Amino acid sequence: MFQLPRTATAPFCPSEVKGSIAVAPDLPLAQKLLRYAGPGLLVSVGYMDPGNWATDIEAGSRFGYGLLFVVLLSSLAAMVLQTLCVRLGLVTQKDLAQLCRDRYPRSVGALLWLGAELAIIACDLAEVLGSALALHLLFGLSLPTGILVTALDTVLVLGLQGAGFRRVEAIVLGLVATIAVCFALELALAPPQWGGPAGVWAGFVPSLQRLQEPGALYLAIGIVGATVMPHNLYLHSSVVQTRRYAPTAAGRRDAVRFASLDTLVSLSLALLVNAAILTLAASTFHRSGHHDVADIADAYRLLEPIVGGTLAALLFGLALLAAGQSSTFTGTVAGQVIMEGFLHLKIPCWQRRLITRLLALVPAYLGVRWLGDAGVGQMLVLSQVVLSFQLPFAMWPLIRFTSDRALMGEFASGPWRRLLAWSLFGLISAANMWLVLQVLS
C-alpha cells in the first residue's frame, strides 16, 4: 500500500526536498490538482522576467497588436519543451543536468555546465537591471545605487532556509499575481481595441505579411529568444520531482498528466502577461503616435501623460519590481540544480545566490557607469542574446533523452512529438543564430 511521507521542512534547495509533497492515488481530483500545482508556476516566472519586457514594449509601440501571434507561438513552443521536462524528471527521477553528467563524456558535460552557468548569469543580469530600474523609477534611486541594493536579495534567500518548498511556491505565486493584477488594471486604464482588422484578436492570427515590414522579423526573433529560457529546462526537470506519487505505472501516468496540466496552466498565465505588456504598449504608445518606444524607462515616463494619471506608471513600476524579484527565487533554485547536477557539488542556497548575484552585479554596475542610464536597454538585449545562443545546447539533450525508449519506456516521445520537438530545435537555432549575427553586425 502506498505510504504517505511526512512533508519536508528542509531548506528549499531541490536536492533537499525532492519528494516532499506526497500525492496519494485515492485523493479526490481537486486535491490532486492542488498538490501538483506549483512547479509550473516557478518555471513560468522565467517567461515574464524583465528581459521579456523590452521586446514586448518595442513590438507593441512599433507594430501595434500585429506581433501578438509571435508571443502566442513562442509560448506554445515553450509549453512543448517544458512538458518534455516534466516527463523526463518524473519518469527517470533525475533532472536534465544529472542525466547530462551521467550519459555524456566529462568534457561535453563540462562545456554544457559552463554554458548553463553563463545563461544563469545572463538571466540574473536582466533581473539586476530590471529591479534596479524599478527602484529608480519608483523611489528615485540612481541606477548604480539600485544595482548595489539588489545585492540585498541574498538576505531574502537566506531567510528562506528551513522553509518548505510550498512556501517558496506561495511567495512566487504572490509576486506573479502582483504582476498579473497590475497589468489587468493597466489595461482597464488604457482599454485596447479588441475587434477589427487592426485589433487585439486580429493580432493573434499568424501573418507572414506582418513579418515583412521593416524591423518586424528582427523583433519577432527577439521575442522568441526572450521567451524560452535554457535554465528553465534544467529547473523544471528537477522541481517537478518535489511531488511523490504512487510507485506504479498508473501513478506515474497520473503524475505526468497532472504535472503537465500544471505546466500548461502556468505558462498560459505567462502568455497572458506577455501579451498584456505588448497590448499595453500598443494601446498607449502606438495609438498615440509614439512608435519608437524601445526602453522600459521611457515607457514608464510616457504612461502618465498618455493615460492621464500617476496610477498607470505606479502599477507599471510595481509590476517590474515584482518581475525582477520573482525571478530571483527561481534563478537561485536553477543555479543550485545546475551546479549539483553537473558537478555533484552542494553548497548552501544563499552562497549560491551570492556568487551568482556578484557575477551579475559587476557587468551591470560597470555597464551603467560606462554607458549611462541608456545602457540598461542595451544590456537587457545583450542578456537575451546570450540566453538565445545557449538555448539549443539545453534543447538537444532534452529531446534526445525524452526520445530514448530504453530510458523513458512507455513515456518516450512518439514520432509526432519528436518531429515537433526537432522542428522547434531547428527553427529556434536558426532564428537565434540570425539574431546573434544581426546584433554583432
Legacy VTK file of the C-alpha trace (Angstrom):
# vtk DataFile Version 3.0
C-alpha trace
ASCII
DATASET POLYDATA
POINTS 441 float
0.000 0.000 0.000
1.249 3.494 -0.827
2.633 5.211 2.276
2.431 8.976 2.646
5.749 10.526 3.721
5.776 13.497 6.002
6.083 16.879 4.346
9.680 18.012 4.377
10.737 21.040 6.370
14.210 21.159 4.874
15.663 24.166 3.090
14.162 24.859 -0.290
17.116 23.655 -2.357
15.720 20.974 -4.696
18.105 18.216 -3.682
16.906 18.517 -0.093
13.154 18.468 -0.682
12.635 16.082 -3.603
9.537 14.023 -2.987
8.453 16.282 -0.127
4.829 16.671 -1.261
3.025 13.342 -1.358
0.089 12.600 -3.632
-1.929 9.529 -2.648
-3.631 7.656 -5.514
-7.046 7.838 -3.853
-7.123 11.611 -3.372
-10.091 13.472 -4.891
-9.408 15.140 -8.236
-9.426 18.687 -6.837
-6.878 17.814 -4.151
-4.624 16.115 -6.699
-4.688 19.223 -8.869
-3.710 21.394 -5.901
-0.910 19.074 -4.830
0.648 19.007 -8.276
0.261 22.770 -8.760
3.421 24.794 -8.170
6.463 23.679 -10.208
4.974 25.086 -13.407
4.468 28.416 -11.679
8.150 28.591 -10.687
9.127 27.957 -14.289
6.621 30.475 -15.690
8.445 33.302 -13.894
11.283 32.997 -16.399
8.808 33.787 -19.171
7.826 37.162 -17.729
11.122 38.487 -16.373
12.446 41.999 -17.217
14.271 40.638 -20.237
10.919 39.977 -21.933
9.630 43.478 -21.326
11.930 45.335 -23.725
10.990 43.256 -26.779
7.266 43.308 -25.943
7.240 47.066 -25.386
9.115 47.830 -28.601
6.950 45.398 -30.596
3.745 46.990 -29.307
4.883 50.563 -29.823
6.161 49.953 -33.376
3.652 47.470 -34.782
0.604 47.804 -32.559
-1.069 44.457 -31.931
0.432 42.955 -35.083
3.049 40.727 -33.407
0.819 39.195 -30.747
0.839 35.959 -32.738
4.611 35.724 -32.188
4.049 35.875 -28.417
1.419 33.149 -28.773
3.556 30.823 -30.913
6.614 31.334 -28.660
4.554 30.391 -25.630
3.220 27.270 -27.354
6.800 26.257 -28.170
7.706 26.764 -24.519
4.815 24.532 -23.460
6.109 21.723 -25.685
9.616 21.932 -24.222
8.539 22.268 -20.592
6.180 19.290 -20.800
9.144 17.268 -22.064
10.984 18.346 -18.903
8.036 17.146 -16.810
8.154 13.700 -18.404
11.942 13.459 -18.080
12.030 14.378 -14.395
9.077 12.278 -13.265
9.914 9.141 -15.243
13.684 8.991 -14.663
13.693 10.685 -11.219
16.738 12.614 -12.433
16.989 16.138 -13.763
18.450 17.173 -17.098
21.802 18.212 -15.601
22.249 14.872 -13.811
21.465 12.920 -16.954
23.929 15.002 -18.965
26.627 14.218 -16.405
25.775 10.502 -16.425
25.395 9.954 -20.159
27.928 12.324 -21.798
31.742 12.358 -21.659
33.184 14.587 -18.956
34.439 17.148 -21.478
30.976 17.504 -23.040
29.376 17.768 -19.617
31.846 20.489 -18.637
31.002 22.543 -21.730
27.272 22.132 -21.128
27.754 23.184 -17.497
29.708 26.305 -18.446
27.055 27.267 -20.964
24.272 26.744 -18.426
26.121 28.840 -15.835
26.593 31.611 -18.411
22.857 31.536 -19.077
22.132 31.826 -15.346
24.405 34.874 -15.069
22.833 36.470 -18.152
19.373 35.904 -16.698
20.461 37.341 -13.351
21.893 40.353 -15.168
18.413 41.060 -16.548
16.938 40.655 -13.058
19.505 43.071 -11.579
18.852 45.669 -14.269
15.080 45.269 -14.077
14.968 45.543 -10.289
17.404 48.479 -10.247
15.354 50.251 -12.906
12.158 49.670 -10.900
13.799 51.128 -7.767
14.979 54.091 -9.834
11.524 54.735 -11.274
9.576 54.192 -8.053
11.887 55.705 -5.436
14.307 57.886 -7.372
17.422 55.844 -6.575
20.214 56.244 -9.086
20.766 53.187 -11.240
24.228 52.400 -9.774
22.737 52.613 -6.252
19.784 50.470 -7.269
22.127 47.840 -8.681
24.014 47.678 -5.374
20.734 47.451 -3.427
19.765 44.348 -5.407
22.619 42.511 -3.677
20.462 42.553 -0.542
18.070 39.998 -2.036
20.581 37.398 -0.839
19.212 38.158 2.638
15.748 37.167 1.404
17.086 33.834 0.170
18.905 33.293 3.481
15.623 33.938 5.303
14.003 31.074 3.402
16.463 28.499 4.751
14.404 25.957 6.641
11.271 26.792 4.679
9.446 24.104 2.759
9.156 24.174 -0.998
5.479 25.076 -0.699
6.390 28.369 0.974
8.684 29.319 -1.891
5.910 28.473 -4.356
3.484 30.623 -2.350
5.862 33.614 -2.408
6.355 33.287 -6.153
2.584 32.970 -6.611
2.117 36.245 -4.727
4.660 38.031 -6.916
3.212 36.620 -10.145
-0.291 37.596 -9.014
1.018 41.126 -8.380
2.309 41.329 -11.959
-0.955 39.994 -13.394
-3.173 42.327 -11.336
-1.037 45.362 -12.191
-1.355 44.735 -15.913
-5.068 43.964 -15.665
-5.544 47.384 -14.049
-3.260 48.977 -16.660
-5.433 47.639 -19.468
-8.537 48.869 -17.652
-7.000 52.368 -17.558
-5.961 52.186 -21.237
-8.542 49.916 -22.939
-7.236 48.288 -26.131
-9.095 47.902 -29.399
-10.269 44.305 -29.265
-12.006 43.859 -32.630
-11.444 44.932 -36.208
-8.613 44.197 -38.655
-6.123 46.139 -36.514
-7.370 44.932 -33.118
-6.112 42.533 -30.477
-7.857 39.422 -31.791
-6.537 40.015 -35.315
-3.018 40.312 -33.859
-3.133 36.693 -32.687
-3.653 35.435 -36.241
-0.267 34.431 -37.792
0.680 36.572 -40.765
3.812 36.406 -42.919
2.857 39.774 -44.345
3.352 41.435 -40.963
6.827 39.926 -40.672
7.813 41.523 -43.974
7.510 45.023 -42.517
10.900 46.653 -41.803
12.222 45.531 -38.432
9.332 43.157 -37.697
11.264 39.921 -38.245
14.114 41.114 -36.040
11.691 41.900 -33.222
9.846 38.631 -33.705
13.076 36.669 -33.285
13.881 38.768 -30.240
10.543 37.771 -28.691
11.277 34.093 -29.352
14.748 34.391 -27.849
13.460 36.203 -24.775
10.629 33.751 -24.160
12.228 30.290 -23.929
14.867 30.283 -21.185
17.504 27.499 -21.222
17.887 27.299 -17.447
14.147 26.615 -17.148
14.671 23.254 -18.830
17.127 22.215 -16.109
14.984 23.751 -13.367
11.690 22.159 -14.350
13.071 18.630 -14.691
14.229 18.948 -11.071
11.449 20.782 -9.225
8.777 18.523 -10.697
10.313 15.777 -8.553
9.116 17.547 -5.401
5.891 15.552 -5.891
5.895 11.937 -4.719
3.408 9.678 -6.443
2.448 6.016 -6.056
5.300 3.828 -7.426
3.087 2.161 -10.032
2.544 2.585 -13.764
-0.849 4.195 -13.083
0.684 6.537 -10.502
3.389 7.601 -12.936
0.822 8.281 -15.659
-1.235 10.357 -13.212
1.861 12.310 -12.193
2.824 13.109 -15.781
-0.738 14.120 -16.659
-1.317 16.426 -13.682
2.166 17.957 -13.749
1.774 18.654 -17.474
-1.566 20.327 -16.760
0.122 22.486 -14.105
2.708 23.470 -16.718
0.141 24.377 -19.371
-1.916 26.496 -16.962
1.137 28.307 -15.573
2.615 29.067 -18.982
-0.792 30.246 -20.164
-0.627 32.820 -17.371
2.830 33.868 -18.585
1.406 34.146 -22.099
-1.321 36.469 -20.826
1.223 38.665 -19.023
3.492 38.963 -22.076
0.507 39.630 -24.312
-0.672 42.265 -21.833
2.708 44.055 -21.948
2.631 44.189 -25.753
-1.068 45.144 -25.768
-0.495 47.959 -23.277
2.336 49.340 -25.416
0.108 49.164 -28.488
-2.944 50.761 -26.844
-0.949 53.633 -25.355
2.203 54.355 -27.353
1.349 53.092 -30.850
-2.146 54.557 -30.762
-0.823 57.985 -29.655
1.848 58.077 -32.363
4.837 57.084 -30.171
6.231 54.367 -32.439
9.821 54.401 -31.220
9.483 53.434 -27.546
12.125 50.774 -27.013
13.211 51.494 -23.447
11.425 50.416 -20.262
12.191 53.740 -18.550
10.736 55.694 -21.476
7.616 53.547 -21.335
7.214 54.311 -17.631
7.575 58.064 -18.146
5.205 58.168 -21.104
2.387 56.242 -19.422
1.430 59.094 -17.074
0.893 61.848 -19.672
-0.745 59.487 -22.196
-3.110 57.657 -19.841
-3.718 60.737 -17.721
-2.737 59.835 -14.170
0.074 58.571 -11.961
-1.597 55.236 -11.187
-0.666 53.644 -14.522
3.014 54.483 -14.117
2.996 53.316 -10.487
1.431 49.972 -11.420
3.985 49.558 -14.203
6.865 50.131 -11.780
5.438 47.725 -9.189
4.973 45.013 -11.812
8.572 45.492 -12.969
9.870 45.184 -9.397
7.778 42.042 -8.803
9.075 40.531 -12.054
12.687 41.085 -11.026
12.239 39.695 -7.525
10.236 36.643 -8.539
12.995 35.707 -10.963
15.492 35.934 -8.095
13.970 32.942 -6.317
13.745 30.744 -9.388
17.210 31.764 -10.550
18.621 30.627 -7.218
16.987 27.213 -7.448
18.003 26.818 -11.111
21.607 27.624 -10.275
21.585 25.066 -7.489
20.118 22.414 -9.805
22.774 23.037 -12.450
25.687 23.013 -10.005
24.549 19.886 -8.169
23.558 18.070 -11.349
26.701 18.671 -13.395
29.327 18.833 -10.621
27.684 16.879 -7.808
28.647 19.856 -5.652
26.361 21.077 -2.870
26.619 24.488 -1.239
24.017 26.443 0.768
21.471 28.243 -1.392
22.383 31.674 -0.017
26.020 31.131 -1.017
24.939 30.124 -4.499
22.729 33.231 -4.668
25.586 35.478 -3.534
28.030 34.080 -6.112
25.575 34.443 -8.994
24.472 37.901 -7.946
28.048 39.184 -7.598
28.889 37.843 -11.069
25.899 39.758 -12.459
26.436 42.910 -10.391
29.885 43.645 -11.804
28.915 43.908 -15.510
25.633 45.644 -14.602
27.355 48.282 -12.468
30.225 48.861 -14.900
27.824 48.951 -17.840
25.657 51.651 -16.271
28.728 53.647 -15.270
30.166 53.399 -18.765
27.044 53.680 -20.920
24.867 55.739 -18.573
21.164 55.162 -17.931
20.572 54.484 -21.630
22.797 51.422 -21.350
20.132 49.462 -19.463
18.201 48.699 -22.627
21.350 47.658 -24.488
22.430 45.316 -21.697
18.952 43.792 -21.452
19.070 42.970 -25.151
22.576 41.534 -24.767
21.443 39.281 -21.918
18.666 37.896 -24.131
21.137 37.231 -26.947
23.290 35.183 -24.564
20.240 33.198 -23.456
19.192 32.681 -27.068
22.593 31.345 -28.031
22.635 28.884 -25.115
19.099 27.503 -25.631
19.851 24.873 -28.326
22.559 23.353 -26.109
19.900 22.612 -23.487
17.261 21.536 -26.018
19.466 18.925 -27.727
19.983 16.609 -24.721
16.389 17.137 -23.559
14.963 15.960 -26.886
17.465 13.090 -27.147
16.762 11.795 -23.639
12.967 12.011 -23.907
13.109 10.136 -27.237
15.140 7.260 -25.754
12.796 4.330 -25.161
15.400 2.484 -23.070
15.415 5.459 -20.681
11.774 6.578 -20.835
9.892 3.328 -21.518
6.279 3.926 -22.499
6.759 7.677 -21.914
9.321 8.062 -24.698
8.309 10.654 -27.264
6.429 9.234 -30.217
7.108 10.136 -33.868
4.902 13.242 -33.912
6.239 14.580 -30.617
9.811 14.022 -31.810
9.087 15.702 -35.134
7.600 18.715 -33.375
10.481 18.953 -30.874
13.219 18.686 -33.515
11.389 21.177 -35.740
11.392 23.635 -32.848
15.079 22.947 -32.288
15.887 23.738 -35.914
13.668 26.810 -36.035
14.902 28.296 -32.751
18.539 27.524 -33.566
18.287 29.219 -36.953
16.351 32.179 -35.537
18.752 32.668 -32.644
21.809 32.469 -34.872
20.271 35.073 -37.161
19.579 37.301 -34.145
23.138 36.925 -32.867
24.571 37.786 -36.297
22.330 40.836 -36.573
23.344 42.108 -33.132
27.047 41.557 -33.806
26.997 43.048 -37.317
LINES 1 442
441 0 1 2 3 4 5 6 7 8 9 10 11 12 13 14 15 16 17 18 19 20 21 22 23 24 25 26 27 28 29 30 31 32 33 34 35 36 37 38 39 40 41 42 43 44 45 46 47 48 49 50 51 52 53 54 55 56 57 58 59 60 61 62 63 64 65 66 67 68 69 70 71 72 73 74 75 76 77 78 79 80 81 82 83 84 85 86 87 88 89 90 91 92 93 94 95 96 97 98 99 100 101 102 103 104 105 106 107 108 109 110 111 112 113 114 115 116 117 118 119 120 121 122 123 124 125 126 127 128 129 130 131 132 133 134 135 136 137 138 139 140 141 142 143 144 145 146 147 148 149 150 151 152 153 154 155 156 157 158 159 160 161 162 163 164 165 166 167 168 169 170 171 172 173 174 175 176 177 178 179 180 181 182 183 184 185 186 187 188 189 190 191 192 193 194 195 196 197 198 199 200 201 202 203 204 205 206 207 208 209 210 211 212 213 214 215 216 217 218 219 220 221 222 223 224 225 226 227 228 229 230 231 232 233 234 235 236 237 238 239 240 241 242 243 244 245 246 247 248 249 250 251 252 253 254 255 256 257 258 259 260 261 262 263 264 265 266 267 268 269 270 271 272 273 274 275 276 277 278 279 280 281 282 283 284 285 286 287 288 289 290 291 292 293 294 295 296 297 298 299 300 301 302 303 304 305 306 307 308 309 310 311 312 313 314 315 316 317 318 319 320 321 322 323 324 325 326 327 328 329 330 331 332 333 334 335 336 337 338 339 340 341 342 343 344 345 346 347 348 349 350 351 352 353 354 355 356 357 358 359 360 361 362 363 364 365 366 367 368 369 370 371 372 373 374 375 376 377 378 379 380 381 382 383 384 385 386 387 388 389 390 391 392 393 394 395 396 397 398 399 400 401 402 403 404 405 406 407 408 409 410 411 412 413 414 415 416 417 418 419 420 421 422 423 424 425 426 427 428 429 430 431 432 433 434 435 436 437 438 439 440
